[in-house]
Amino acid sequence: MYWMDELNMHLRGCSRHLGFTMEFHKKNDSIKLTITAQGKIEHFKKAEALVAAAPVMQGWVLFALERPREIDFLLHEQMKKTCVDPREFCFCFDKSILAETNLIIYHSMVTEDNMELIYDLAHEAVYNLLGERNYATEINSIELANLSMANDEELIALEMLPQHLGLQSSGVYVDNEGNLVSLV
């Protein structure tokens, strides 16, 4: 679409590291535009400054950085390819490196042949759960292993990762005018 190409061109004019996602909500006839730094911490402030400077537009809600979502958000094709549902993943923290958050994600379907495909699914599932900022700032590395390699008493359902990192999704956000707005 022409206007999406135009938006992308203008964002790239601000910084080649910025991108966007757009969601159309028919229910309340609104558009949610998220300016993303594509996970690059050094560009988070550019995305935030751009959203803060944006004019108010009726029917539009602007966000800086992708927010946490459902674990399987936009993963249905990968789920079909791998025959794995990300809600089946479990994890533990790799405690060999104390100062950093290193995850080991487990699933019974992981083999040498499908490791890369399932790793991509696991990576995206973690990103969905945490959102752009928390993924970039909280997660150092992700490893993938077959469930048979896990120590059962340490395993936690992957969907519980935000709670185990102490990241509770807020029921409010700050809009482009600096006002607190409830999501509920």
Buried (B, 14 or more C-beta within 10 A) or exposed (E): EEEEEEBEEEBEEBBEBBBBEEEEEEEEEEEBBBBBBEBBEEBBEBBBBBBBEBEEEEEBBBBBBBBBBEBBBEBEEBBEEBEBBBEBBBBBBBEEEEEEBBBBBBBEBBEEEBEEBBBBBBBBBBBBBBBBBBBBEBBEEBEBBBBEEBEEEEBBEBBEBBEBBEBEEEEEBBBBEEEEEEEE
